[in-house]
């Protein structure tokens, strides 16, 4: 008996910006195939995210391969103990490139605790300082660390002019409200389609559409109905459809606002 065919990716009139993925982690298909499939479903720009000292240059190289690609520079909390003076010099140098849009992925992860928490906090602050001094937004990872994330961000309320995004938002309403009040965006991905993720949908309901951006976090967190396969930017329309439904906003109106949010945050212009 053949498996039932999964629903085709929905197509919309308005373009979408992929604000967070890890292209260097994808394995199932060549880069150009991923890019072309994404373009075919309306994904206009893709931001691939740095996470470690080892992939800072990899991300830089990716941004040179196609005009649809942009990147970030930063060290994820999992690799905070690898952060050195040389790493900081590299981030600062690369972040001067016009294809680099933000400092990230940075933050705190107390769920896995892959690095000492004090080191995570120190490295988070160091990279927030870079963003403040270079006038760039930040891409923040926060897991089971809401209180410390708020406490650290509060030190940068004045200096961090461009704010940024708390990506893959799964935290509680207190961090969500703090971020919204401070002018950050919240990034939502395939988690919002999971049956068990009502907590994320509750955060979507409380988040003004002006503070929402979309992401896949590919190759992770593939949305339903393709959960269990490698994620990619061409699944972004499923996420857009779900968030718009939760917000009870017509999809094209929703996409127009989210596109404007993404442009303003990362490309420094309002549409």
C-alpha positions in Angstrom: 0.0 0.0 0.0 1.5 3.4 -1.0 1.8 6.2 1.5 -0.7 9.0 1.2 0.9 12.0 -0.7 1.7 14.9 1.6 0.1 18.2 0.9 1.9 20.4 -1.6 3.5 23.6 -0.3 1.0 26.4 -0.4 1.8 29.3 -2.7 1.1 32.9 -1.9 1.4 36.2 -3.7 3.6 37.9 -1.3 7.4 37.0 -0.9 8.8 35.7 2.3 12.2 36.2 3.9 13.8 33.2 5.6 15.4 34.8 8.7 17.1 31.8 10.3 18.5 28.6 8.9 21.8 26.7 8.8 22.6 26.0 5.1 25.9 24.4 5.9 24.1 21.7 7.9 21.8 20.6 5.1 22.7 17.2 3.6 19.8 16.0 1.4 20.4 18.1 -1.7 22.8 20.5 -3.4 22.7 24.2 -2.2 21.4 25.4 -5.6 18.5 23.0 -5.5 17.5 24.2 -2.1 17.7 27.8 -3.2 15.7 27.2 -6.4 13.0 25.2 -4.6 12.8 28.0 -2.0 12.5 30.7 -4.7 9.8 28.7 -6.4 7.5 28.9 -3.4 8.1 32.6 -2.8 11.2 32.7 -0.5 13.0 35.8 -1.7 16.0 36.0 0.7 17.6 33.5 3.0 19.7 34.3 6.1 22.1 31.5 7.1 23.3 31.7 10.7 26.7 31.2 12.2 27.0 29.2 15.4 30.6 28.4 16.2 34.2 29.6 15.6 34.5 26.8 13.1 31.7 28.0 10.8 32.2 31.7 10.8 34.1 31.6 7.6 31.8 28.9 6.2 28.9 31.3 6.5 31.0 34.1 4.9 31.7 31.8 2.0 28.1 30.9 1.6 27.0 34.5 1.3 29.3 34.9 -1.7 27.8 32.1 -3.6 24.4 33.5 -4.5 22.7 36.9 -4.3 19.8 35.4 -2.4 22.0 34.6 0.5 22.9 36.6 3.6 24.5 35.7 6.9 25.4 36.4 10.5 28.4 36.1 12.7 28.3 34.8 16.2 28.9 31.9 18.7 26.0 29.9 20.0 25.9 29.2 23.8 26.7 25.5 23.2 30.1 26.6 22.0 30.7 29.5 24.4 33.8 27.8 25.9 35.4 28.0 22.5 35.1 31.8 22.3 38.5 33.5 22.3 40.0 36.8 21.5 40.7 35.6 18.0 37.0 34.6 17.6 36.0 38.1 18.6 38.4 39.6 16.1 37.0 37.4 13.4 33.4 38.3 14.2 34.2 42.0 14.2 36.1 41.8 10.9 33.5 39.7 9.1 30.6 41.7 10.4 31.8 44.7 8.4 30.9 42.8 5.2 27.7 44.1 3.6 26.3 40.5 3.4 26.5 40.1 7.2 23.3 41.4 8.7 23.5 40.6 12.4 25.5 39.2 15.4 24.2 35.7 16.1 23.4 33.1 17.0 24.1 34.2 20.6 22.5 33.7 24.0 21.9 31.2 26.7 21.0 27.5 26.8 20.4 26.1 30.3 18.5 23.0 28.9 21.5 21.3 27.4 24.2 23.1 29.5 26.8 22.3 27.0 28.9 25.1 28.3 29.4 26.5 31.8 26.6 28.9 32.6 28.9 31.7 33.8 30.9 31.4 30.6 27.6 31.5 28.5 26.6 34.7 30.2 30.0 36.3 29.7 30.2 35.4 26.0 26.6 36.5 25.5 27.5 39.9 27.0 30.7 40.1 24.9 28.7 39.6 21.7 26.0 42.0 22.7 28.8 44.6 23.1 30.0 43.9 19.6 26.4 44.4 18.2 26.0 47.6 20.2 29.4 49.0 19.0 28.8 48.0 15.4 25.1 49.1 15.4 23.9 45.7 14.3 20.8 43.6 15.4 21.3 40.4 17.3 19.9 36.9 16.8 19.3 35.4 20.3 18.9 31.8 21.4 17.3 31.4 24.9 16.3 28.1 26.3 15.3 27.6 29.9 17.1 30.8 30.7 14.4 33.5 30.6 15.4 35.3 33.8 19.0 35.6 32.9 18.2 36.5 29.3 16.1 39.4 30.6 18.7 40.5 33.1 21.5 40.6 30.6 19.5 42.3 27.9 18.4 44.9 30.4 22.1 46.0 30.6 22.0 46.8 26.9 18.6 48.6 26.6 20.2 51.9 25.7 23.3 50.8 23.7 21.7 48.1 21.6 19.9 50.4 19.2 18.9 47.8 16.5 17.6 45.2 19.0 17.0 42.0 17.1 15.1 38.7 17.4 14.7 36.0 20.0 14.6 33.1 17.5 12.7 29.8 17.7 10.7 31.3 20.6 9.6 28.7 23.1 10.1 30.7 26.3 7.4 32.0 28.6 5.2 35.1 28.4 7.4 37.2 30.7 10.4 37.0 28.3 8.0 37.5 25.3 6.5 40.6 26.8 9.9 42.0 27.8 11.2 41.5 24.3 8.1 43.0 22.7 8.2 46.0 25.0 11.9 46.6 24.1 11.2 46.4 20.4 12.6 42.9 19.6 11.0 40.5 17.2 10.0 37.0 18.1 10.9 34.3 15.5 8.5 31.4 15.0 9.2 28.2 13.0 7.9 24.7 12.5 7.4 24.1 16.2 4.2 26.1 16.0 2.7 23.4 13.8 3.4 20.6 16.3 0.4 19.2 18.2 2.1 19.6 21.5 3.1 23.2 21.0 0.1 25.1 22.4 2.4 27.1 24.6 4.1 28.5 21.4 0.7 29.2 19.8 -0.2 31.1 23.0 2.8 33.3 22.6 1.9 33.9 19.0 -1.5 35.0 20.1 -0.1 37.6 22.5 2.6 38.9 20.0 1.7 41.9 17.9 2.0 41.0 14.2 4.5 43.9 14.0 6.9 41.9 16.2 6.7 38.6 14.3 9.2 37.2 11.8 9.4 33.7 10.3 12.1 31.2 10.1 12.7 27.4 9.6 15.9 26.8 11.7 16.6 24.2 9.0 17.7 21.5 9.0 15.9 21.2 12.3 12.2 21.5 13.4 10.5 20.6 10.1 6.9 21.6 10.1 3.9 19.3 9.8 3.2 17.7 7.3 6.9 17.0 6.6 8.0 16.5 10.2 10.6 13.7 10.3 12.4 14.8 7.2 15.2 17.3 6.8 13.9 20.8 7.0 14.6 23.5 4.4 13.6 27.0 3.6 11.1 25.9 1.0 8.8 24.7 3.9 8.5 28.3 5.1 5.0 28.7 3.6 3.6 26.1 5.9 4.9 28.1 8.9 3.5 31.3 7.5 0.1 29.7 7.0 0.0 28.4 10.6 1.1 31.6 12.3 -1.4 33.6 10.2 -4.2 31.1 11.1 -3.3 31.3 14.9 -3.3 35.2 14.6 -6.6 35.0 12.6 -5.2 37.3 10.0 -5.6 36.9 6.2 -2.4 35.3 4.9 -1.5 38.0 2.4 -2.0 40.8 4.9 0.0 38.8 7.4 2.8 38.1 4.9 3.0 41.8 3.9 3.5 42.9 7.6 6.0 40.1 8.4 8.0 41.0 5.2 8.1 44.6 6.3 9.3 43.5 9.8 12.1 41.3 8.4 13.2 44.1 6.0 13.3 46.7 8.8 15.1 44.4 11.2 17.8 43.0 8.9 17.9 45.1 5.8 17.4 48.4 7.6 14.6 49.8 5.4 10.9 50.0 5.6 8.7 49.0 2.8 
